[in-house]
Amino acid sequence: MKVSVNWLRDYLPIALPASELAEKISRTAVEVEGQYQPKGNMKKVVIAKVLSVVPHPDSDHLVITQLDAGEDEPIQVVTGAPNVAEGQTVVLAKHGSVIGDNKKIRKGKLRGELSNGMLAALQELGFEDKVAPKDFEDGIWVFNDIDAADLQPGEDALTVLGLDDDVLETGITPNRADLFSMNGTAWEVAAILSEEPTLPAFELNETDEQTSDVIEATAPAELASKYAVRVVKNVTVKDSPLWLQRRLWTMGIRPISNIVDITNYMLLMYGQPMHAFDLNALPEAEVHVRRAYDKEAIKTLDGVAREASADDIVIASGDEALMFAGVMGGESTEVTHETTDIVLEGAIFEPKSIRHTARDQSLHSEASMRFERGVNVEDTFTALDHAAALVAELADGQVTAGRVVAQDYSYEAPVVDVSVDRVNHVLGTTITAAEIAAVFDRLFFDYEKNDNVFSVTIPARRWDITIAADLIEEIARLYGFDNLPATLPTGETTPGKLTPKQQLVRASRHALEGLGLNQAISYVLTTPEKADRFKLHEGEPIQLDYPMSQDRQQTRSSLLTGLLDDVAYNVARKQTDVALYEQGRVFVSDGDLTKRPQEIEHLAGVLSGNITERTWVQKAQAADFYVLKGIVEQLLKNYDFVEPVHFVANTVRQDMHPGRTADIYVGNTLIGFVGQIHPMTAKEYRINETFAFELNLDEIIALPKHQGRYEAISRYPAVSRDLAILVDRDVPASRIEEAIQQAGGKYLHDIVIFDVYTGGNVPSDMKSVAFGLTFINAEQTMLDEETNQTVDHIAGALAEQFGAEIR
Amino acid sequence: MSLQDELTTLLDEALVQINDAADVKALNQVRVHWLGKKGPLTEVLRGMKNLSPEERPVVGALANEVRDALTTAISERQTHLELIALDAQLASETIDVTLPGRSVKQGQPHVLQQIIENLEDQFIGMGYQVIEGPEVEEDQYNFERMNLPKDHPARDMQDTFYITPEILMRTQTSPVQARTMEAHDFNQGPLKMVSPGRVYRRDTDDATHSHQFHQMEGLVIDKHITMGDLKGTLLAVAHNLFGEAHDIRLRPSYFPFTEPSVEVDISWNAVTPDMNPEDIEWIEVLGAGMVHPNVLRKSGIDPEVYGGFAFGLGPDRFAMLKYGVEDIRNFYLNDVRFLTQFDQKG
């Protein structure tokens, strides 16, 4: 909320500079998000009286004015203001002045006539359109006659308009809604400065006529815990005096007319929203509070025809809903310049309904915001009386006798106990009872102290305080957080460590980084189309109920979908060499939206472009399937699974190249896939040839792994043999390897494929594959003869199984 | 000339030739010439049969001396020549060591990951567990159990991606507090945990807002945990991330799940004891407080017996501050030129 420091001075003396006050409020109560003087660096803007207005000889829209600005000679100013007239008191920005937006005003000639300054509208003095009382198009600012009588030509207009006030913008947290009023703010500032605030006083004079003879009012307690109306007759609706307008615009509220301004003034002063109806526009001489009928029509003050729902509270008269209670008034009973008698309403409406209406109708008003967060129940009727008194004073009305009270919840001040020991137990301090008492005194909380326990009576103005912890917060902030010690928890110690799962996730990340991939963190939410891609699990993505944008509306089913977005982002920026991995969750719903989806930890990576750049010593190496597969193989080797890892060609995996994709199994468990992104998919993502893998990390974590395994190094030398064969082109290498493994006997230790060759003198439907075989016998040296026999045996098996021909 | 004289002359001549040998091959020829079966030394020895029995041992000894001297001289010369040859070979093998090496690529952890891991390690050192929670949460845990009933005005502080009225993308890591508290057995000791993870807000992405960002929740519950302990713990975090010279300060704030609640500022500049307080630039970095009794109660913990503190900090914000990253979207767009700038510095 904007807080006028000048207004605060009505309550208590403030000697310290606004910046220091702001700092104290920030450190003790709520953050002061801004602090400024509205005048900024404006200067040399003065009050002037218009002595004469004559037409400009050379223009049909300009006029030449002579102004008394308190100087020896009149000042001539040429203006295009449509509303300027002789006798007015106006605002003059003199030659050499600075006005809003840092605009400098210099004398000059306008179509040949000298102009020594500019007559200003409030918008030209930094007022926002929504705050300035008059539209800019209507012309310059003109003081009304009553206010003008008090003004001297040449007086500083910035002071007259209140622009030299200090304004603090408080960022009010939901618990401190008491600070949405000047009264509440004054109590708080008083506590901070150890002062006592003087609250506003008023005198209310009533006529003999009983209000209850003029109007009736009813309100059920569940909709309005307090509800009362007053009537003021024979009012004159006109502009408010300058002092009131100044208060409102300084606080960011646009002055409208005296009646509306008074209700807003009360809202700012007490935090109590208030409404004024035109009495004679009511369908019946009564108002009542009720739920709206479904689809009931209400035209609100902003001119919008709206439809209420049964969750809204309305004020009705007869059978007509007049307004959304506590949110916005209705056009049919609006106070206008023709209004003579008004009904003032002071009430407290049920917060949840107000919140509902404000959201449903997108009508977040100053009133609804306060009703949602709470108001001081002891001020509701005081504010109503105060408003009536002001209407009598500023609109020359007569207040009828008494309030008509439809509902009056009476406040019973809660008593909250807190002990000195408890305070120190929670804060870690050694605060004394006297220091605690001093805090409650500053807050003007009544308390009794028995032994070490304070029983504190909570005033209605601090409805946020209900339990001991709340009082401890009051003590902590006023005692000063700076005075708290900085310690570490004592007591029983606990071992801190990562779980085996967390260790494995970390190790996986570190392994992939060691293998050359950079970690990416991509967006989880994506388009429905992308959310469904590269699925490794049965199930569906989940859809947000009310997404913010088309691009972010469903949860991902794979990490690859986000990684490809990352590749595309880089490619679009001419970064075509991309090596990324991501670790994170994918979301799988079984369609039952009443429960959370499964969240499965995944690990995925992409390679696109070159994996090493061209240098003097090497050619650029392009990423290919086998580079990425090598990375995946090394990663999987690190896990040391009990069961073997194998790769199986999958020609139908979604979004993957049918000839260049392998599913990855550990034993019989599918843990993921590796391959090339399908060229069609790559095209959709606008990326180049890209290779990718996606692994189910949760599955990897769950699979059995060797624990503490060690194999002694053989003391006998290994023996190597090469074996080259010709086989049908379609026989997968993995099958030949398996066959070699089976036929190789117990001493076959390792198989390396060191050459695969097609073309040349190899028949076109055949390929040549060369294996390097290593044999180790841990007990004794392998004999050549023994090794040769084994190799012959292997060759025989390959010939039999694949028709392989030994080369 | 006596055999003795012949041997002496032979030694002198041979030594000259050994020292003149220019390479190993020439030296080998010298060796064969002088020490070979048909060489002069053998010749001299052959003449010994004509000597008297008295002279024979004397000349024999001298002959052996000469042979040993020559052998030694050849060996030394050989070593010398080999060293020269090696030097020459090494000189011929010289390369330009200032040329860059072959490129070997290593990837890097994401800067946010670095900050998270750094904090995890610090808290593990202080006896905390690292606990993860679901990203798609129940309203129950995300709000209700954190003392934020439906229609609570504080729900406006966090615009939420709902999936159904009861299921949502978590807006904070705080629900992990509730999940951990309800599962914790205080017979096993106090509860100390941090919970890093992704959170989501219904925000339009711009330089300072992201619909997806990270938080790290912290929670300590025991029989006697004070706000001083909270302050000391957060001071330790500030020192770890920004350096020992940085200070923190607490300001009042509001979170439904803590009471008292504070915002925590870290000094942007290093603080010295003689410094004017106005010269310290404070930056808001996290929210914290003493766990609200309602939150404890809702998780089945007696607030009369147990209490503690909680905090929630933002790795994204920390990274932005620490490195001067101006646009939060950088963290999620994964431009390789961005990612590769943070080589294990977090």
Contacts between the chains, C-beta under 8 A, distances in Angstrom:
chain1	res1	chain2	res2	distance
A	26	B	251	6.1
A	27	B	249	7.9
A	27	B	251	5.8
A	27	B	252	7.8
A	28	B	252	6.5
A	29	B	252	6.1
A	30	B	252	7.0
A	31	B	251	6.9
A	31	B	253	7.6
A	31	B	263	7.2
A	173	B	253	6.1
A	173	B	254	3.3
A	174	B	152	7.6
A	174	B	153	4.6
A	174	B	154	4.2
A	174	B	156	7.7
A	174	B	157	7.0
A	174	B	254	5.9
A	174	B	256	7.7
A	175	B	254	4.5
A	176	B	254	7.0
A	177	B	153	7.9
A	351	B	151	7.4
A	351	B	153	7.9
A	352	B	151	4.4
A	355	B	151	5.6
A	355	B	153	7.2
A	356	B	151	7.8
A	372	B	153	5.2
A	373	B	153	5.0
A	425	B	224	6.7
A	425	B	226	7.2
A	425	B	307	7.9
A	426	B	226	6.4
A	426	B	227	6.3
A	426	B	290	5.9
A	426	B	307	6.6
A	427	B	226	6.1
A	427	B	227	4.8
A	427	B	228	6.7
A	428	B	226	2.8
A	428	B	227	5.8
A	428	B	228	2.9
A	428	B	229	6.3
A	429	B	226	7.9
A	429	B	228	7.0
A	467	B	259	7.7
A	467	B	293	6.5
A	469	B	259	4.1
A	469	B	260	7.2
A	469	B	290	7.0
A	469	B	292	6.6
A	469	B	293	5.9
A	470	B	259	6.1
A	472	B	259	7.6
A	472	B	260	6.2
A	472	B	290	7.8
A	473	B	252	7.3
A	473	B	259	5.7
A	473	B	260	3.5
A	473	B	261	7.3
A	476	B	227	6.6
A	476	B	252	8.0
A	476	B	260	4.9
A	477	B	252	4.5
A	477	B	260	7.0
A	481	B	231	7.7
A	481	B	249	7.0
A	481	B	250	3.7
A	481	B	251	7.0
A	481	B	252	7.6
A	481	B	262	6.4
A	482	B	249	6.6
A	482	B	250	7.8
A	484	B	227	5.7
A	484	B	228	5.2
A	484	B	231	5.4
A	484	B	250	7.3
A	485	B	228	4.1
A	485	B	231	7.2
A	485	B	232	7.5
A	486	B	228	6.4
A	486	B	231	4.6
A	486	B	232	4.0
A	486	B	235	5.0
A	487	B	226	6.9
A	487	B	228	4.5
A	487	B	229	5.3
A	487	B	231	7.5
A	487	B	232	4.4
A	488	B	126	7.3
A	488	B	229	6.1
A	488	B	232	4.8
A	488	B	233	6.2
A	488	B	236	7.2
A	489	B	190	7.5
A	489	B	192	7.5
A	489	B	220	5.7
A	489	B	222	6.6
A	489	B	225	5.5
A	489	B	229	4.6
A	489	B	233	7.2
A	490	B	224	7.5
A	490	B	229	7.9
A	491	B	190	6.0
A	491	B	222	5.1
A	491	B	223	6.9
A	491	B	224	6.3
A	491	B	225	7.8
A	492	B	189	4.9
A	492	B	190	5.8
A	492	B	222	7.4
A	493	B	127	5.6
A	493	B	189	7.9
A	494	B	127	4.3
A	494	B	128	7.7
A	494	B	129	7.8
A	494	B	189	4.9
A	494	B	190	6.2
A	494	B	192	5.6
A	495	B	127	6.6
A	496	B	123	6.6
A	496	B	124	3.9
A	496	B	125	6.4
A	496	B	126	6.4
A	496	B	127	4.4
A	496	B	128	4.9
A	496	B	129	6.5
A	496	B	192	7.2
A	497	B	124	6.1
A	497	B	129	7.6
A	498	B	120	7.6
A	498	B	124	6.8
A	498	B	130	6.0
A	499	B	129	8.0
A	499	B	130	7.6
A	502	B	130	5.9
A	506	B	117	7.4
A	509	B	109	6.6
A	509	B	113	7.3
A	510	B	109	7.9
A	512	B	107	6.4
A	513	B	106	6.4
A	513	B	107	4.0
A	513	B	108	6.1
A	513	B	109	6.1
A	514	B	106	6.2
A	514	B	107	7.4
A	515	B	107	7.1
A	516	B	105	3.7
A	516	B	106	6.1
A	516	B	107	5.3
A	517	B	107	4.2
A	518	B	107	4.3
A	518	B	108	5.3
A	518	B	110	7.8
A	518	B	336	6.6
A	518	B	339	4.7
A	518	B	340	6.2
A	519	B	107	6.7
A	519	B	108	6.7
A	519	B	109	5.0
A	519	B	110	4.2
A	519	B	113	5.8
A	519	B	339	7.3
A	520	B	110	6.7
A	520	B	334	4.1
A	520	B	339	6.8
A	521	B	110	5.1
A	521	B	112	6.1
A	521	B	113	7.3
A	521	B	331	6.4
A	521	B	332	6.1
A	521	B	334	7.2
A	522	B	332	6.3
A	522	B	334	6.3
A	523	B	211	7.9
A	523	B	212	5.7
A	523	B	332	5.6
A	524	B	135	7.1
A	524	B	198	6.6
A	524	B	200	7.6
A	524	B	212	6.1
A	525	B	161	7.7
A	525	B	169	7.7
A	525	B	200	7.3
A	525	B	211	6.9
A	525	B	212	6.9
A	542	B	136	6.9
A	542	B	163	5.4
A	543	B	163	7.2
A	544	B	161	5.0
A	544	B	162	7.1
A	544	B	163	6.1
A	544	B	169	7.3
A	545	B	161	7.8
A	545	B	162	4.6
A	545	B	163	5.8
A	545	B	164	6.7
A	546	B	161	7.7
A	546	B	162	6.5
A	546	B	202	7.6
A	547	B	161	7.3
A	548	B	161	7.7
A	548	B	202	5.4
A	548	B	203	7.0
A	548	B	204	6.2
A	548	B	211	6.2
A	549	B	204	7.4
A	552	B	211	6.0
A	555	B	136	7.1
A	566	B	333	7.1
A	566	B	334	3.9
A	569	B	333	5.3
A	569	B	334	6.7
A	569	B	335	6.5
A	570	B	334	7.5
A	570	B	335	6.2
A	570	B	336	5.5
A	573	B	335	6.6
A	575	B	335	6.9
A	575	B	336	5.2
A	575	B	337	6.4
A	577	B	336	7.5
A	578	B	336	5.9
A	579	B	105	6.8
A	579	B	107	6.7
A	579	B	336	8.0
A	580	B	334	6.4
A	580	B	336	7.5
A	580	B	339	7.7
A	581	B	107	7.0
A	584	B	198	7.7
A	585	B	135	6.2
A	587	B	135	7.8
A	587	B	136	6.3
A	593	B	163	6.5
A	593	B	164	5.0
A	593	B	167	6.6
A	594	B	164	6.9
A	594	B	166	7.0
A	594	B	167	7.5
A	595	B	167	7.4
A	596	B	134	5.9
A	596	B	136	5.1
A	596	B	137	7.1
A	596	B	138	6.6
A	596	B	167	6.2
A	597	B	136	5.6
A	599	B	134	5.5
A	599	B	135	6.2
A	599	B	136	6.7
A	611	B	105	6.6
A	612	B	103	4.7
A	612	B	105	6.6
A	613	B	103	6.6
A	615	B	100	6.4
A	615	B	102	7.3
A	615	B	103	6.2
A	616	B	99	6.2
A	616	B	100	7.4
A	617	B	99	7.3
A	617	B	100	7.8
A	617	B	101	7.9
A	617	B	102	5.5
A	618	B	102	5.9
A	618	B	103	7.3
